[in-house]
């Protein structure tokens, strides 16, 4: 499920206004963190994740692990923030950041 550049651009625009819903600390990707990320992606489809790790290489490795474990796609990474997307065909329109944005801006 590779996103087009236009989709990534649109998702970055939506993601700019989001707050991080999952924070990964030096404890790493525990079962709780992975469960919360899975729940957040299921509900919201597009989520911002904060990687609270001081080392850039550690952040990159953690992000790779999160993407692999969640089945999400990396939309954008800036510093300690990452934007992840995973399509949910049965997403609740009131929770999905994608649907709420499209409905609010008259798209679809």
N, C-alpha and C positions, 0 to 999 in steps of 0.2 A: 504494500500500500504506500507507494511513494507519492508524496505531495508535490503538486506543481509549484512553480515559483509564484504564481498568482495566488494560490491557496496559502502558501507560507506568508506572503505579504499581507493577505487579509487576516490571517491568524495572528501575526505579529501586531497588527493594529488592534485587534481585540485584546490580546494578551497584555498590551501596554498598560491597560487600566485595571488589570487583575492584581490581587494581592497573593502572595505565596500561600498555598494551602497545605504544603508539606515542607518540612525542614529536615534536612539530613545533617546530622552533626558528626563528630568524630567517632560516634558509636557505630556509624555505618548504616547499611541497609538492613536493619533488623526486620523480623517478621512483622512487627507493628507498623514500621514505616512502609513496608511493601503492601501491607493490607490497606493502610490509609491511602496510599497512592492509587491502588487498584479501585478503591471505593470512589475516590475523587475523580478519576478518569471515567469511571462508569457513570457517575452523576453529571459531571460537567464537560466531559470530552476534552476540553482544553484547560490545562492547569499550569500554574507557575510553581516551580519548586526552588527552594533556597538551599544551596549547598554550602553549609556553614563549615567549610574546611579551609584551613589557611593555605595549603599547598595546591597550586594550579594542576599539577599532575594527579594528585589525589582526587581533586574535583572531577577531572576528566574521566578517571577510572570509575569513580562512583556513578557518574552520569551514564557511562556505558552500561554499568551493571543495572541501573534503574530502567533504562530503555529496554534492555534485554529481558529483564524480569517482568516488566509490565506489558510488553508488546506494544508500547507506544512509539511514536515517531518524534524525534527531536525537531522542533520548529526553529528554535533560536536559543543561543547561549550567550549571555553577556555577563562577564565577571562571575559572581556567585549565584546568578539567577539562570534558570533554564525554563523554557516553555515546551511542554510536552502535549501531544495530541494523540488520542485514540478514539476512532469512530465508534459510536454506539448506536446501532440502528433503532434501538428501543429507548433512547434517551428521553427522560422527562423534559418536555419543552420548557418547563418552569425552572429547571436546574441547569440545562445545557447552556454553557456560555456561547456556543455557536448559534443555537436556535434563538436565544434571547437577543443576541446582537442583530441577527438577520430580521427578526420580527420587529425590533425597535427601529431599525433603519430601512424598513420596507423592502427587504430583499427576499428572494426565493420565488 
